[in-house]
Structures are given as structure tokens and as C-alpha cells.
Amino acid sequence: MTIDERLERLTERHEALTQTVELLARTTHEHSGQIHEHSQQISEIMEGAARLLHIAQIREQRVTRLEGGEQ
């Protein structure tokens, strides 16, 4: 294998690696955006669940009082 052939192979490998890294960078950027969106959705779900829990606790206390439990 001549030096020119070796340089050609190295150039091809370098180009392939460059394309791979660019693709990975783009994919990573897209995924980080999706992760941010999902984090916000999870936060909203947790807030809603906390509100529902609070409402359930208030209802439970009310039922207990109506049944003659605590005053």
C-alpha cells in the first residue's frame, strides 16, 4: 500500500468520523430539548397530583367530621 493510498484511507475515515460526530451532536441536542420538555410535563403532573392529594385529605377530614369523628 502506497503512502497516497494510506492518506486516502485516512481521509475517508476522518470524513466518516466527522459525519458521525455531527450526527451525534445533532441527536444529543434534540434529545436534550425533549428531556427539558418532559421535565416540565413531569413537574406539572407532580403539582397536579399534590393538589389532588390535598383535596382528598380535605374531603377525608370533612367526612370524618360529618360522621361524628373529630371536631
N, CA, C, O and CB atoms as a CASP TS submission, in Angstrom:
PFRMAT TS
TARGET T0000
AUTHOR 0000-0000-0000
METHOD Language model
MODEL 1
PARENT N/A
ATOM      1  N   MET     1       0.860  -1.167   0.000  1.00  0.00           N
ATOM      2  CA  MET     1       0.000   0.000   0.000  1.00  0.00           C
ATOM      3  C   MET     1       0.909   1.234   0.000  1.00  0.00           C
ATOM      4  O   MET     1       1.839   1.348   0.799  1.00  0.00           O
ATOM      5  CB  MET     1      -0.980  -0.004   1.237  1.00  0.00           C
ATOM      6  N   THR     2       0.612   2.136  -0.908  1.00  0.00           N
ATOM      7  CA  THR     2       1.462   3.331  -1.025  1.00  0.00           C
ATOM      8  C   THR     2       1.030   4.373  -0.005  1.00  0.00           C
ATOM      9  O   THR     2      -0.022   4.256   0.623  1.00  0.00           O
ATOM     10  CB  THR     2       1.396   3.922  -2.459  1.00  0.00           C
ATOM     11  N   ILE     3       1.847   5.369   0.143  1.00  0.00           N
ATOM     12  CA  ILE     3       1.537   6.465   1.074  1.00  0.00           C
ATOM     13  C   ILE     3       0.280   7.189   0.620  1.00  0.00           C
ATOM     14  O   ILE     3      -0.545   7.569   1.451  1.00  0.00           O
ATOM     15  CB  ILE     3       2.724   7.461   1.175  1.00  0.00           C
ATOM     16  N   ASP     4       0.120   7.383  -0.669  1.00  0.00           N
ATOM     17  CA  ASP     4      -1.078   8.054  -1.188  1.00  0.00           C
ATOM     18  C   ASP     4      -2.346   7.255  -0.859  1.00  0.00           C
ATOM     19  O   ASP     4      -3.373   7.829  -0.496  1.00  0.00           O
ATOM     20  CB  ASP     4      -0.959   8.254  -2.713  1.00  0.00           C
ATOM     21  N   GLU     5      -2.263   5.951  -0.989  1.00  0.00           N
ATOM     22  CA  GLU     5      -3.407   5.100  -0.662  1.00  0.00           C
ATOM     23  C   GLU     5      -3.726   5.163   0.833  1.00  0.00           C
ATOM     24  O   GLU     5      -4.890   5.199   1.229  1.00  0.00           O
ATOM     25  CB  GLU     5      -3.130   3.647  -1.085  1.00  0.00           C
ATOM     26  N   ARG     6      -2.694   5.176   1.638  1.00  0.00           N
ATOM     27  CA  ARG     6      -2.894   5.272   3.095  1.00  0.00           C
ATOM     28  C   ARG     6      -3.517   6.618   3.461  1.00  0.00           C
ATOM     29  O   ARG     6      -4.415   6.687   4.300  1.00  0.00           O
ATOM     30  CB  ARG     6      -1.549   5.086   3.845  1.00  0.00           C
ATOM     31  N   LEU     7      -3.033   7.686   2.825  1.00  0.00           N
ATOM     32  CA  LEU     7      -3.603   9.007   3.083  1.00  0.00           C
ATOM     33  C   LEU     7      -5.065   9.064   2.644  1.00  0.00           C
ATOM     34  O   LEU     7      -5.897   9.661   3.328  1.00  0.00           O
ATOM     35  CB  LEU     7      -2.791  10.091   2.362  1.00  0.00           C
ATOM     36  N   GLU     8      -5.368   8.463   1.537  1.00  0.00           N
ATOM     37  CA  GLU     8      -6.746   8.421   1.051  1.00  0.00           C
ATOM     38  C   GLU     8      -7.649   7.684   2.041  1.00  0.00           C
ATOM     39  O   GLU     8      -8.746   8.151   2.348  1.00  0.00           O
ATOM     40  CB  GLU     8      -6.807   7.745  -0.330  1.00  0.00           C
ATOM     41  N   ARG     9      -7.192   6.542   2.538  1.00  0.00           N
ATOM     42  CA  ARG     9      -7.960   5.788   3.545  1.00  0.00           C
ATOM     43  C   ARG     9      -8.163   6.596   4.816  1.00  0.00           C
ATOM     44  O   ARG     9      -9.255   6.616   5.384  1.00  0.00           O
ATOM     45  CB  ARG     9      -7.255   4.473   3.881  1.00  0.00           C
ATOM     46  N   LEU    10      -7.087   7.270   5.264  1.00  0.00           N
ATOM     47  CA  LEU    10      -7.204   8.100   6.470  1.00  0.00           C
ATOM     48  C   LEU    10      -8.177   9.249   6.257  1.00  0.00           C
ATOM     49  O   LEU    10      -8.946   9.592   7.155  1.00  0.00           O
ATOM     50  CB  LEU    10      -5.833   8.649   6.878  1.00  0.00           C
ATOM     51  N   THR    11      -8.144   9.840   5.076  1.00  0.00           N
ATOM     52  CA  THR    11      -9.065  10.931   4.764  1.00  0.00           C
ATOM     53  C   THR    11     -10.510  10.433   4.777  1.00  0.00           C
ATOM     54  O   THR    11     -11.391  11.098   5.323  1.00  0.00           O
ATOM     55  CB  THR    11      -8.724  11.548   3.394  1.00  0.00           C
ATOM     56  N   GLU    12     -10.751   9.286   4.186  1.00  0.00           N
ATOM     57  CA  GLU    12     -12.098   8.714   4.185  1.00  0.00           C
ATOM     58  C   GLU    12     -12.569   8.416   5.603  1.00  0.00           C
ATOM     59  O   GLU    12     -13.719   8.690   5.946  1.00  0.00           O
ATOM     60  CB  GLU    12     -12.135   7.437   3.343  1.00  0.00           C
ATOM     61  N   ARG    13     -11.698   7.865   6.415  1.00  0.00           N
ATOM     62  CA  ARG    13     -12.049   7.571   7.814  1.00  0.00           C
ATOM     63  C   ARG    13     -12.349   8.859   8.574  1.00  0.00           C
ATOM     64  O   ARG    13     -13.301   8.929   9.351  1.00  0.00           O
ATOM     65  CB  ARG    13     -10.907   6.797   8.512  1.00  0.00           C
ATOM     66  N   HIS    14     -11.532   9.861   8.341  1.00  0.00           N
ATOM     67  CA  HIS    14     -11.720  11.146   9.019  1.00  0.00           C
ATOM     68  C   HIS    14     -13.073  11.750   8.652  1.00  0.00           C
ATOM     69  O   HIS    14     -13.790  12.251   9.518  1.00  0.00           O
ATOM     70  CB  HIS    14     -10.581  12.125   8.656  1.00  0.00           C
ATOM     71  N   GLU    15     -13.418  11.702   7.369  1.00  0.00           N
ATOM     72  CA  GLU    15     -14.707  12.228   6.923  1.00  0.00           C
ATOM     73  C   GLU    15     -15.867  11.448   7.543  1.00  0.00           C
ATOM     74  O   GLU    15     -16.864  12.037   7.960  1.00  0.00           O
ATOM     75  CB  GLU    15     -14.799  12.182   5.393  1.00  0.00           C
ATOM     76  N   ALA    16     -15.734  10.141   7.601  1.00  0.00           N
ATOM     77  CA  ALA    16     -16.783   9.313   8.199  1.00  0.00           C
ATOM     78  C   ALA    16     -16.933   9.624   9.685  1.00  0.00           C
ATOM     79  O   ALA    16     -18.053   9.717  10.186  1.00  0.00           O
ATOM     80  CB  ALA    16     -16.472   7.818   7.999  1.00  0.00           C
ATOM     81  N   LEU    17     -15.826   9.784  10.387  1.00  0.00           N
ATOM     82  CA  LEU    17     -15.880  10.124  11.811  1.00  0.00           C
ATOM     83  C   LEU    17     -16.483  11.502  12.024  1.00  0.00           C
ATOM     84  O   LEU    17     -17.260  11.713  12.955  1.00  0.00           O
ATOM     85  CB  LEU    17     -14.482  10.065  12.428  1.00  0.00           C
ATOM     86  N   THR    18     -16.121  12.439  11.154  1.00  0.00           N
ATOM     87  CA  THR    18     -16.674  13.793  11.266  1.00  0.00           C
ATOM     88  C   THR    18     -18.189  13.760  11.103  1.00  0.00           C
ATOM     89  O   THR    18     -18.904  14.404  11.871  1.00  0.00           O
ATOM     90  CB  THR    18     -16.041  14.733  10.212  1.00  0.00           C
ATOM     91  N   GLN    19     -18.685  13.027  10.126  1.00  0.00           N
ATOM     92  CA  GLN    19     -20.129  12.908   9.923  1.00  0.00           C
ATOM     93  C   GLN    19     -20.810  12.255  11.121  1.00  0.00           C
ATOM     94  O   GLN    19     -21.895  12.670  11.529  1.00  0.00           O
ATOM     95  CB  GLN    19     -20.421  12.105   8.658  1.00  0.00           C
ATOM     96  N   THR    20     -20.176  11.246  11.674  1.00  0.00           N
ATOM     97  CA  THR    20     -20.733  10.560  12.841  1.00  0.00           C
ATOM     98  C   THR    20     -20.830  11.501  14.033  1.00  0.00           C
ATOM     99  O   THR    20     -21.846  11.530  14.728  1.00  0.00           O
ATOM    100  CB  THR    20     -19.881   9.340  13.203  1.00  0.00           C
ATOM    101  N   VAL    21     -19.782  12.261  14.267  1.00  0.00           N
ATOM    102  CA  VAL    21     -19.781  13.199  15.398  1.00  0.00           C
ATOM    103  C   VAL    21     -20.840  14.277  15.195  1.00  0.00           C
ATOM    104  O   VAL    21     -21.529  14.651  16.145  1.00  0.00           O
ATOM    105  CB  VAL    21     -18.386  13.847  15.572  1.00  0.00           C
ATOM    106  N   GLU    22     -20.979  14.779  13.974  1.00  0.00           N
ATOM    107  CA  GLU    22     -22.004  15.786  13.698  1.00  0.00           C
ATOM    108  C   GLU    22     -23.401  15.226  13.937  1.00  0.00           C
ATOM    109  O   GLU    22     -24.260  15.904  14.501  1.00  0.00           O
ATOM    110  CB  GLU    22     -21.881  16.292  12.259  1.00  0.00           C
ATOM    111  N   LEU    23     -23.621  13.996  13.508  1.00  0.00           N
ATOM    112  CA  LEU    23     -24.910  13.349  13.723  1.00  0.00           C
ATOM    113  C   LEU    23     -25.183  13.154  15.210  1.00  0.00           C
ATOM    114  O   LEU    23     -26.292  13.412  15.679  1.00  0.00           O
ATOM    115  CB  LEU    23     -24.957  12.004  12.999  1.00  0.00           C
ATOM    116  N   LEU    24     -24.187  12.706  15.942  1.00  0.00           N
ATOM    117  CA  LEU    24     -24.346  12.528  17.399  1.00  0.00           C
ATOM    118  C   LEU    24     -24.629  13.848  18.096  1.00  0.00           C
ATOM    119  O   LEU    24     -25.459  13.907  19.004  1.00  0.00           O
ATOM    120  CB  LEU    24     -23.091  11.888  18.001  1.00  0.00           C
ATOM    121  N   ALA    25     -23.942  14.909  17.678  1.00  0.00           N
ATOM    122  CA  ALA    25     -24.157  16.221  18.285  1.00  0.00           C
ATOM    123  C   ALA    25     -25.585  16.701  18.033  1.00  0.00           C
ATOM    124  O   ALA    25     -26.240  17.212  18.941  1.00  0.00           O
ATOM    125  CB  ALA    25     -23.144  17.245  17.735  1.00  0.00           C
ATOM    126  N   ARG    26     -26.062  16.536  16.809  1.00  0.00           N
ATOM    127  CA  ARG    26     -27.423  16.943  16.466  1.00  0.00           C
ATOM    128  C   ARG    26     -28.445  16.142  17.262  1.00  0.00           C
ATOM    129  O   ARG    26     -29.400  16.702  17.801  1.00  0.00           O
ATOM    130  CB  ARG    26     -27.673  16.770  14.962  1.00  0.00           C
ATOM    131  N   THR    27     -28.240  14.836  17.332  1.00  0.00           N
ATOM    132  CA  THR    27     -29.154  13.964  18.064  1.00  0.00           C
ATOM    133  C   THR    27     -29.162  14.312  19.552  1.00  0.00           C
ATOM    134  O   THR    27     -30.220  14.355  20.181  1.00  0.00           O
ATOM    135  CB  THR    27     -28.765  12.490  17.864  1.00  0.00           C
ATOM    136  N   THR    28     -27.992  14.556  20.102  1.00  0.00           N
ATOM    137  CA  THR    28     -27.890  14.925  21.514  1.00  0.00           C
ATOM    138  C   THR    28     -28.626  16.228  21.793  1.00  0.00           C
ATOM    139  O   THR    28     -29.310  16.353  22.808  1.00  0.00           O
ATOM    140  CB  THR    28     -26.423  15.052  21.929  1.00  0.00           C
ATOM    141  N   HIS    29     -28.488  17.186  20.904  1.00  0.00           N
ATOM    142  CA  HIS    29     -29.178  18.470  21.065  1.00  0.00           C
ATOM    143  C   HIS    29     -30.693  18.274  21.046  1.00  0.00           C
ATOM    144  O   HIS    29     -31.409  18.852  21.863  1.00  0.00           O
ATOM    145  CB  HIS    29     -28.755  19.456  19.954  1.00  0.00           C
ATOM    146  N   GLU    30     -31.174  17.458  20.112  1.00  0.00           N
ATOM    147  CA  GLU    30     -32.606  17.176  20.035  1.00  0.00           C
ATOM    148  C   GLU    30     -33.096  16.477  21.305  1.00  0.00           C
ATOM    149  O   GLU    30     -34.150  16.813  21.843  1.00  0.00           O
ATOM    150  CB  GLU    30     -32.915  16.311  18.803  1.00  0.00           C
ATOM    151  N   HIS    31     -32.324  15.514  21.768  1.00  0.00           N
ATOM    152  CA  HIS    31     -32.732  14.771  22.970  1.00  0.00           C
ATOM    153  C   HIS    31     -32.738  15.658  24.207  1.00  0.00           C
ATOM    154  O   HIS    31     -33.608  15.518  25.066  1.00  0.00           O
ATOM    155  CB  HIS    31     -31.803  13.579  23.198  1.00  0.00           C
ATOM    156  N   SER    32     -31.777  16.570  24.305  1.00  0.00           N
ATOM    157  CA  SER    32     -31.767  17.443  25.480  1.00  0.00           C
ATOM    158  C   SER    32     -32.990  18.350  25.477  1.00  0.00           C
ATOM    159  O   SER    32     -33.527  18.665  26.539  1.00  0.00           O
ATOM    160  CB  SER    32     -30.479  18.287  25.522  1.00  0.00           C
ATOM    161  N   GLY    33     -33.439  18.773  24.295  1.00  0.00           N
ATOM    162  CA  GLY    33     -34.670  19.557  24.217  1.00  0.00           C
ATOM    163  C   GLY    33     -35.873  18.747  24.644  1.00  0.00           C
ATOM    164  O   GLY    33     -36.742  19.247  25.359  1.00  0.00           O
ATOM    165  N   GLN    34     -35.931  17.496  24.213  1.00  0.00           N
ATOM    166  CA  GLN    34     -37.035  16.622  24.599  1.00  0.00           C
ATOM    167  C   GLN    34     -37.017  16.357  26.101  1.00  0.00           C
ATOM    168  O   GLN    34     -38.069  16.321  26.739  1.00  0.00           O
ATOM    169  CB  GLN    34     -36.967  15.300  23.827  1.00  0.00           C
ATOM    170  N   ILE    35     -35.842  16.175  26.659  1.00  0.00           N
ATOM    171  CA  ILE    35     -35.723  15.950  28.105  1.00  0.00           C
ATOM    172  C   ILE    35     -36.236  17.160  28.873  1.00  0.00           C
ATOM    173  O   ILE    35     -36.916  17.016  29.890  1.00  0.00           O
ATOM    174  CB  ILE    35     -34.257  15.654  28.495  1.00  0.00           C
ATOM    175  N   HIS    36     -35.909  18.354  28.384  1.00  0.00           N
ATOM    176  CA  HIS    36     -36.387  19.579  29.046  1.00  0.00           C
ATOM    177  C   HIS    36     -37.913  19.635  29.010  1.00  0.00           C
ATOM    178  O   HIS    36     -38.547  19.943  30.020  1.00  0.00           O
ATOM    179  CB  HIS    36     -35.787  20.844  28.367  1.00  0.00           C
ATOM    180  N   GLU    37     -38.505  19.338  27.851  1.00  0.00           N
ATOM    181  CA  GLU    37     -39.969  19.332  27.740  1.00  0.00           C
ATOM    182  C   GLU    37     -40.589  18.303  28.677  1.00  0.00           C
ATOM    183  O   GLU    37     -41.575  18.590  29.356  1.00  0.00           O
ATOM    184  CB  GLU    37     -40.396  19.044  26.295  1.00  0.00           C
ATOM    185  N   HIS    38     -40.011  17.108  28.714  1.00  0.00           N
ATOM    186  CA  HIS    38     -40.552  16.059  29.587  1.00  0.00           C
ATOM    187  C   HIS    38     -40.412  16.433  31.059  1.00  0.00           C
ATOM    188  O   HIS    38     -41.285  16.114  31.866  1.00  0.00           O
ATOM    189  CB  HIS    38     -39.845  14.726  29.318  1.00  0.00           C
ATOM    190  N   SER    39     -39.336  17.095  31.406  1.00  0.00           N
ATOM    191  CA  SER    39     -39.154  17.533  32.794  1.00  0.00           C
ATOM    192  C   SER    39     -40.241  18.508  33.201  1.00  0.00           C
ATOM    193  O   SER    39     -40.764  18.439  34.313  1.00  0.00           O
ATOM    194  CB  SER    39     -37.777  18.176  32.982  1.00  0.00           C
ATOM    195  N   GLN    40     -40.580  19.421  32.294  1.00  0.00           N
ATOM    196  CA  GLN    40     -41.657  20.372  32.586  1.00  0.00           C
ATOM    197  C   GLN    40     -42.988  19.646  32.735  1.00  0.00           C
ATOM    198  O   GLN    40     -43.766  19.965  33.634  1.00  0.00           O
ATOM    199  CB  GLN    40     -41.754  21.437  31.477  1.00  0.00           C
ATOM    200  N   GLN    41     -43.259  18.674  31.865  1.00  0.00           N
ATOM    201  CA  GLN    41     -44.502  17.917  31.958  1.00  0.00           C
ATOM    202  C   GLN    41     -44.570  17.136  33.265  1.00  0.00           C
ATOM    203  O   GLN    41     -45.620  17.086  33.906  1.00  0.00           O
ATOM    204  CB  GLN    41     -44.637  16.966  30.768  1.00  0.00           C
ATOM    205  N   ILE    42     -43.474  16.537  33.656  1.00  0.00           N
ATOM    206  CA  ILE    42     -43.436  15.783  34.918  1.00  0.00           C
ATOM    207  C   ILE    42     -43.688  16.711  36.093  1.00  0.00           C
ATOM    208  O   ILE    42     -44.403  16.360  37.032  1.00  0.00           O
ATOM    209  CB  ILE    42     -42.079  15.064  35.090  1.00  0.00           C
ATOM    210  N   SER    43     -43.097  17.896  36.036  1.00  0.00           N
ATOM    211  CA  SER    43     -43.299  18.871  37.105  1.00  0.00           C
ATOM    212  C   SER    43     -44.783  19.252  37.209  1.00  0.00           C
ATOM    213  O   SER    43     -45.330  19.324  38.309  1.00  0.00           O
ATOM    214  CB  SER    43     -42.433  20.131  36.857  1.00  0.00           C
ATOM    215  N   GLU    44     -45.423  19.494  36.074  1.00  0.00           N
ATOM    216  CA  GLU    44     -46.842  19.839  36.081  1.00  0.00           C
ATOM    217  C   GLU    44     -47.690  18.679  36.620  1.00  0.00           C
ATOM    218  O   GLU    44     -48.645  18.903  37.363  1.00  0.00           O
ATOM    219  CB  GLU    44     -47.303  20.220  34.664  1.00  0.00           C
ATOM    220  N   ILE    45     -47.349  17.469  36.254  1.00  0.00           N
ATOM    221  CA  ILE    45     -48.086  16.294  36.750  1.00  0.00           C
ATOM    222  C   ILE    45     -47.923  16.171  38.264  1.00  0.00           C
ATOM    223  O   ILE    45     -48.886  15.884  38.976  1.00  0.00           O
ATOM    224  CB  ILE    45     -47.590  14.996  36.049  1.00  0.00           C
ATOM    225  N   MET    46     -46.708  16.389  38.749  1.00  0.00           N
ATOM    226  CA  MET    46     -46.468  16.299  40.198  1.00  0.00           C
ATOM    227  C   MET    46     -47.248  17.379  40.950  1.00  0.00           C
ATOM    228  O   MET    46     -47.800  17.116  42.019  1.00  0.00           O
ATOM    229  CB  MET    46     -44.958  16.427  40.506  1.00  0.00           C
ATOM    230  N   GLU    47     -47.294  18.586  40.396  1.00  0.00           N
ATOM    231  CA  GLU    47     -48.071  19.649  41.034  1.00  0.00           C
ATOM    232  C   GLU    47     -49.555  19.292  41.066  1.00  0.00           C
ATOM    233  O   GLU    47     -50.231  19.514  42.071  1.00  0.00           O
ATOM    234  CB  GLU    47     -47.863  20.984  40.299  1.00  0.00           C
ATOM    235  N   GLY    48     -50.057  18.740  39.966  1.00  0.00           N
ATOM    236  CA  GLY    48     -51.458  18.322  39.924  1.00  0.00           C
ATOM    237  C   GLY    48     -51.751  17.220  40.926  1.00  0.00           C
ATOM    238  O   GLY    48     -52.788  17.233  41.589  1.00  0.00           O
ATOM    239  N   ALA    49     -50.833  16.266  41.034  1.00  0.00           N
ATOM    240  CA  ALA    49     -51.004  15.171  41.997  1.00  0.00           C
ATOM    241  C   ALA    49     -51.001  15.708  43.426  1.00  0.00           C
ATOM    242  O   ALA    49     -51.767  15.237  44.267  1.00  0.00           O
ATOM    243  CB  ALA    49     -49.890  14.115  41.823  1.00  0.00           C
ATOM    244  N   ALA    50     -50.150  16.682  43.704  1.00  0.00           N
ATOM    245  CA  ALA    50     -50.099  17.273  45.051  1.00  0.00           C
ATOM    246  C   ALA    50     -51.416  17.987  45.361  1.00  0.00           C
ATOM    247  O   ALA    50     -51.922  17.906  46.481  1.00  0.00           O
ATOM    248  CB  ALA    50     -48.904  18.265  45.173  1.00  0.00           C
ATOM    249  N   ARG    51     -51.967  18.684  44.368  1.00  0.00           N
ATOM    250  CA  ARG    51     -53.264  19.362  44.582  1.00  0.00           C
ATOM    251  C   ARG    51     -54.381  18.346  44.828  1.00  0.00           C
ATOM    252  O   ARG    51     -55.228  18.538  45.701  1.00  0.00           O
ATOM    253  CB  ARG    51     -53.621  20.250  43.361  1.00  0.00           C
ATOM    254  N   LEU    52     -54.370  17.263  44.048  1.00  0.00           N
ATOM    255  CA  LEU    52     -55.382  16.227  44.246  1.00  0.00           C
ATOM    256  C   LEU    52     -55.266  15.582  45.623  1.00  0.00           C
ATOM    257  O   LEU    52     -56.274  15.307  46.275  1.00  0.00           O
ATOM    258  CB  LEU    52     -55.263  15.161  43.164  1.00  0.00           C
ATOM    259  N   LEU    53     -54.043  15.345  46.057  1.00  0.00           N
ATOM    260  CA  LEU    53     -53.835  14.774  47.390  1.00  0.00           C
ATOM    261  C   LEU    53     -54.379  15.710  48.461  1.00  0.00           C
ATOM    262  O   LEU    53     -55.010  15.261  49.418  1.00  0.00           O
ATOM    263  CB  LEU    53     -52.339  14.496  47.636  1.00  0.00           C
ATOM    264  N   HIS    54     -54.140  16.994  48.307  1.00  0.00           N
ATOM    265  CA  HIS    54     -54.634  17.983  49.274  1.00  0.00           C
ATOM    266  C   HIS    54     -56.167  17.973  49.312  1.00  0.00           C
ATOM    267  O   HIS    54     -56.770  18.010  50.385  1.00  0.00           O
ATOM    268  CB  HIS    54     -54.113  19.403  48.917  1.00  0.00           C
ATOM    269  N   ILE    55     -56.786  17.923  48.133  1.00  0.00           N
ATOM    270  CA  ILE    55     -58.252  17.879  48.065  1.00  0.00           C
ATOM    271  C   ILE    55     -58.769  16.606  48.729  1.00  0.00           C
ATOM    272  O   ILE    55     -59.752  16.651  49.469  1.00  0.00           O
ATOM    273  CB  ILE    55     -58.737  17.955  46.594  1.00  0.00           C
ATOM    274  N   ALA    56     -58.115  15.467  48.471  1.00  0.00           N
ATOM    275  CA  ALA    56     -58.546  14.201  49.082  1.00  0.00           C
ATOM    276  C   ALA    56     -58.433  14.253  50.600  1.00  0.00           C
ATOM    277  O   ALA    56     -59.297  13.732  51.305  1.00  0.00           O
ATOM    278  CB  ALA    56     -57.714  13.032  48.537  1.00  0.00           C
ATOM    279  N   GLN    57     -57.375  14.877  51.107  1.00  0.00           N
ATOM    280  CA  GLN    57     -57.203  14.985  52.555  1.00  0.00           C
ATOM    281  C   GLN    57     -58.294  15.860  53.166  1.00  0.00           C
ATOM    282  O   GLN    57     -58.831  15.540  54.227  1.00  0.00           O
ATOM    283  CB  GLN    57     -55.817  15.556  52.890  1.00  0.00           C
ATOM    284  N   ILE    58     -58.619  16.963  52.494  1.00  0.00           N
ATOM    285  CA  ILE    58     -59.679  17.848  52.995  1.00  0.00           C
ATOM    286  C   ILE    58     -61.012  17.108  53.011  1.00  0.00           C
ATOM    287  O   ILE    58     -61.772  17.209  53.974  1.00  0.00           O
ATOM    288  CB  ILE    58     -59.783  19.129  52.126  1.00  0.00           C
ATOM    289  N   ARG    59     -61.297  16.361  51.935  1.00  0.00           N
ATOM    290  CA  ARG    59     -62.550  15.593  51.864  1.00  0.00           C
ATOM    291  C   ARG    59     -62.598  14.531  52.958  1.00  0.00           C
ATOM    292  O   ARG    59     -63.634  14.323  53.590  1.00  0.00           O
ATOM    293  CB  ARG    59     -62.703  14.931  50.478  1.00  0.00           C
ATOM    294  N   GLU    60     -61.482  13.871  53.169  1.00  0.00           N
ATOM    295  CA  GLU    60     -61.443  12.837  54.210  1.00  0.00           C
ATOM    296  C   GLU    60     -61.708  13.445  55.583  1.00  0.00           C
ATOM    297  O   GLU    60     -62.445  12.865  56.380  1.00  0.00           O
ATOM    298  CB  GLU    60     -60.083  12.114  54.205  1.00  0.00           C
ATOM    299  N   GLN    61     -61.124  14.590  55.866  1.00  0.00           N
ATOM    300  CA  GLN    61     -61.362  15.262  57.146  1.00  0.00           C
ATOM    301  C   GLN    61     -62.833  15.659  57.285  1.00  0.00           C
ATOM    302  O   GLN    61     -63.426  15.531  58.356  1.00  0.00           O
ATOM    303  CB  GLN    61     -60.461  16.507  57.278  1.00  0.00           C
ATOM    304  N   ARG    62     -63.407  16.143  56.183  1.00  0.00           N
ATOM    305  CA  ARG    62     -64.819  16.556  56.210  1.00  0.00           C
ATOM    306  C   ARG    62     -65.717  15.356  56.482  1.00  0.00           C
ATOM    307  O   ARG    62     -66.630  15.443  57.302  1.00  0.00           O
ATOM    308  CB  ARG    62     -65.220  17.230  54.873  1.00  0.00           C
ATOM    309  N   VAL    63     -65.471  14.239  55.807  1.00  0.00           N
ATOM    310  CA  VAL    63     -66.279  13.037  56.011  1.00  0.00           C
ATOM    311  C   VAL    63     -66.147  12.566  57.456  1.00  0.00           C
ATOM    312  O   VAL    63     -67.140  12.182  58.074  1.00  0.00           O
ATOM    313  CB  VAL    63     -65.854  11.914  55.033  1.00  0.00           C
ATOM    314  N   THR    64     -64.949  12.593  57.988  1.00  0.00           N
ATOM    315  CA  THR    64     -64.713  12.175  59.374  1.00  0.00           C
ATOM    316  C   THR    64     -65.519  13.055  60.329  1.00  0.00           C
ATOM    317  O   THR    64     -66.141  12.561  61.269  1.00  0.00           O
ATOM    318  CB  THR    64     -63.200  12.244  59.719  1.00  0.00           C
ATOM    319  N   ARG    65     -65.499  14.379  60.071  1.00  0.00           N
ATOM    320  CA  ARG    65     -66.274  15.297  60.936  1.00  0.00           C
ATOM    321  C   ARG    65     -67.765  15.030  60.817  1.00  0.00           C
ATOM    322  O   ARG    65     -68.476  15.028  61.822  1.00  0.00           O
ATOM    323  CB  ARG    65     -65.980  16.766  60.573  1.00  0.00           C
ATOM    324  N   LEU    66     -68.253  14.802  59.582  1.00  0.00           N
ATOM    325  CA  LEU    66     -69.679  14.560  59.371  1.00  0.00           C
ATOM    326  C   LEU    66     -70.133  13.249  60.006  1.00  0.00           C
ATOM    327  O   LEU    66     -71.289  13.118  60.409  1.00  0.00           O
ATOM    328  CB  LEU    66     -69.994  14.548  57.882  1.00  0.00           C
ATOM    329  N   GLU    67     -69.243  12.299  60.094  1.00  0.00           N
ATOM    330  CA  GLU    67     -69.578  11.017  60.711  1.00  0.00           C
ATOM    331  C   GLU    67     -69.459  11.066  62.224  1.00  0.00           C
ATOM    332  O   GLU    67     -69.655  10.056  62.899  1.00  0.00           O
ATOM    333  CB  GLU    67     -68.686   9.925  60.165  1.00  0.00           C
ATOM    334  N   GLY    68     -69.142  12.221  62.750  1.00  0.00           N
ATOM    335  CA  GLY    68     -69.077  12.366  64.191  1.00  0.00           C
ATOM    336  C   GLY    68     -67.711  12.068  64.757  1.00  0.00           C
ATOM    337  O   GLY    68     -67.570  11.820  65.954  1.00  0.00           O
ATOM    338  N   GLY    69     -66.722  12.089  63.924  1.00  0.00           N
ATOM    339  CA  GLY    69     -65.352  11.828  64.370  1.00  0.00           C
ATOM    340  C   GLY    69     -64.810  13.050  65.076  1.00  0.00           C
ATOM    341  O   GLY    69     -65.451  13.578  65.984  1.00  0.00           O
ATOM    342  N   GLU    70     -63.668  13.494  64.681  1.00  0.00           N
ATOM    343  CA  GLU    70     -63.020  14.624  65.334  1.00  0.00           C
ATOM    344  C   GLU    70     -63.800  15.910  65.096  1.00  0.00           C
ATOM    345  O   GLU    70     -64.513  16.048  64.102  1.00  0.00           O
ATOM    346  CB  GLU    70     -61.585  14.778  64.835  1.00  0.00           C
ATOM    347  N   GLN    71     -63.657  16.813  65.993  1.00  0.00           N
ATOM    348  CA  GLN    71     -64.361  18.095  65.922  1.00  0.00           C
ATOM    349  C   GLN    71     -63.507  19.187  65.386  1.00  0.00           C
ATOM    350  O   GLN    71     -63.961  20.325  65.267  1.00  0.00           O
ATOM    351  CB  GLN    71     -64.868  18.489  67.258  1.00  0.00           C
TER
END
